[in-house]
Amino acid sequence: MLRIWAVRLNTDDWDTWGANRGKNCYLYRPGIDGRFCLLAWDMELTYGSTSSFLIPSSPNSAFNPGGFGEVHRLMNRPAIKRMWYGILDEMVNGDESWFTS
């Protein structure tokens, strides 16, 4: 779920769970493996705003992308924050980088 969320939030999908508006999706957790799945729709405005900045200035800064208490608590847990920054590092610097400059 963190990988999907990293892509969605860092492509400025401000209209999904965890972002400012927090709608246009369902979180689904099948009983077989217990992993959460994000079922999203209505993404035509994803790249519409360039004013949001979803990566804190440093790993020690508080992270709160959308004002939702559960997201704030999740993303500020040290283990989750390390995983988040690891995913971002992989996206930019990994063997199969997702983004290049």
C-alpha positions as semicolon CSV with decimal commas, in nm:
position;residue;x (nm);y (nm);z (nm)
1;M;0,000;0,000;0,000
2;L;0,284;0,244;0,077
3;R;0,427;0,199;-0,275
4;I;0,094;0,277;-0,437
5;W;0,044;0,570;-0,205
6;A;0,396;0,701;-0,279
7;V;0,320;0,711;-0,650
8;R;-0,026;0,861;-0,610
9;L;0,072;1,133;-0,363
10;N;0,393;1,226;-0,544
11;T;0,212;1,264;-0,875
12;D;-0,008;1,516;-0,692
13;D;-0,319;1,299;-0,668
14;W;-0,472;1,535;-0,412
15;D;-0,817;1,379;-0,436
16;T;-0,748;1,038;-0,281
17;W;-0,722;0,886;0,065
18;G;-0,453;1,050;0,274
19;A;-0,440;1,368;0,068
20;N;-0,624;1,696;0,122
21;R;-0,968;1,590;0,005
22;G;-0,950;1,221;0,088
23;K;-1,218;1,076;-0,135
24;N;-1,260;0,901;-0,471
25;C;-1,134;0,566;-0,352
26;Y;-1,210;0,267;-0,139
27;L;-0,966;0,076;0,077
28;Y;-1,036;-0,294;0,046
29;R;-0,882;-0,567;0,258
30;P;-0,945;-0,918;0,127
31;G;-0,951;-1,195;0,384
32;I;-0,705;-1,417;0,198
33;D;-0,378;-1,228;0,251
34;G;-0,488;-0,931;0,464
35;R;-0,320;-0,669;0,245
36;F;-0,502;-0,345;0,181
37;C;-0,585;-0,255;-0,179
38;L;-0,665;0,095;-0,301
39;L;-0,950;0,105;-0,552
40;A;-0,940;0,454;-0,700
41;W;-1,138;0,649;-0,958
42;D;-1,184;1,006;-1,084
43;M;-0,818;1,090;-1,141
44;E;-0,852;1,339;-1,426
45;L;-0,725;1,624;-1,204
46;T;-0,421;1,436;-1,073
47;Y;-0,160;1,664;-1,230
48;G;-0,367;1,979;-1,186
49;S;-0,191;2,141;-0,890
50;T;0,178;2,213;-0,857
51;S;0,152;2,386;-0,521
52;S;0,156;2,077;-0,302
53;F;0,478;1,936;-0,165
54;L;0,430;1,598;-0,003
55;I;0,784;1,509;0,099
56;P;0,898;1,667;0,428
57;S;1,214;1,875;0,407
58;S;1,400;1,620;0,622
59;P;1,329;1,274;0,767
60;N;1,306;1,439;1,111
61;S;1,024;1,672;1,003
62;A;0,662;1,585;1,077
63;F;0,475;1,440;0,781
64;N;0,108;1,523;0,740
65;P;-0,004;1,523;0,378
66;G;-0,375;1,568;0,427
67;G;-0,479;1,657;0,776
68;F;-0,619;1,312;0,855
69;G;-0,527;1,198;1,205
70;E;-0,481;0,833;1,110
71;V;-0,247;0,928;0,823
72;H;-0,046;1,159;1,048
73;R;-0,007;0,885;1,311
74;L;0,086;0,623;1,050
75;M;0,339;0,833;0,859
76;N;0,514;0,959;1,171
77;R;0,589;0,614;1,309
78;P;0,966;0,566;1,271
79;A;0,943;0,226;1,097
80;I;0,681;0,348;0,848
81;K;0,873;0,670;0,782
82;R;1,190;0,468;0,708
83;M;0,994;0,247;0,467
84;W;0,843;0,559;0,301
85;Y;1,183;0,720;0,244
86;G;1,319;0,385;0,122
87;I;1,040;0,367;-0,137
88;L;1,108;0,725;-0,249
89;D;1,480;0,648;-0,274
90;E;1,406;0,339;-0,483
91;M;1,178;0,542;-0,710
92;V;1,454;0,793;-0,781
93;N;1,782;0,603;-0,740
94;G;1,700;0,232;-0,766
95;D;1,826;-0,013;-1,028
96;E;1,505;0,036;-1,224
97;S;1,444;0,401;-1,138
98;W;1,089;0,516;-1,186
99;F;1,193;0,875;-1,245
100;T;1,499;1,020;-1,412
101;S;1,622;1,376;-1,434
